[in-house]
Amino acid sequence: MPGNLSAESGSDVELVLGKQLIFYSLITGVAVVGIAYVIYGQHGLYSAAYGATLVVINFLIATRLLMTGARISPVALMASAVGALFVDLALLTVGTLPVVKADWMNIEVYGGALIITHLVAVGLMARKVTGKLAYSGLKPSKRRA
């Protein structure tokens, strides 16, 4: 698994988290595409693969924007998080509209792949980050009086 969440490693936390989120979305995407192929056949394969690909692209863009914002300031980090949300929504819209009526597109499978890949990847990442924050150098230190 890519990355180490310890603060002692000197790596950019945003990059490490982004790599892990992309890793989880790739693993989840492969599983979703395989299940869609078994249940819905070739059209399910294409639709789920297209949806999972958009999710990975979304996470790549969000990671890049968050890394850029974090290097500037905390305010820029928060602004880039909001900006990444709007860019991701725009990408999903632009990526969906041209293919929604395509003969290979099964819109239910596509939507399911988007939702499942997002939720499972973010859920796995949240679980890992929560556990790491409790036991790593990222945990806030106690103030000494």
C-alpha angles and dihedrals in degrees: 000000000000123000139012120241097212118119091216092069091074093226125135107268092212091055093048093048092045093051091050092047091051090047091053092046091051092051092046092044093054091051093047092048091049093050091046090052093051093048103034105021126219096342090052090050093053095043095048093044090052091049094046090048091054090051092053091048089050092053091047091053093044092050092051093048093047092049091051093048093046091056091056106045143304090267090053089049091056091044091051090050091056091042091051090054092055093044090050093049090049091049092051091049094047091044095049105042098064095049103036092098097038115127092234094051119101100189094198092054091044092051092044091051091051093049098041095044092049096045098044094045093047092043093052090046093049090051092051095045092048091052093045094049089055094054108025142073090269091076112106112255123237115256114239116223 
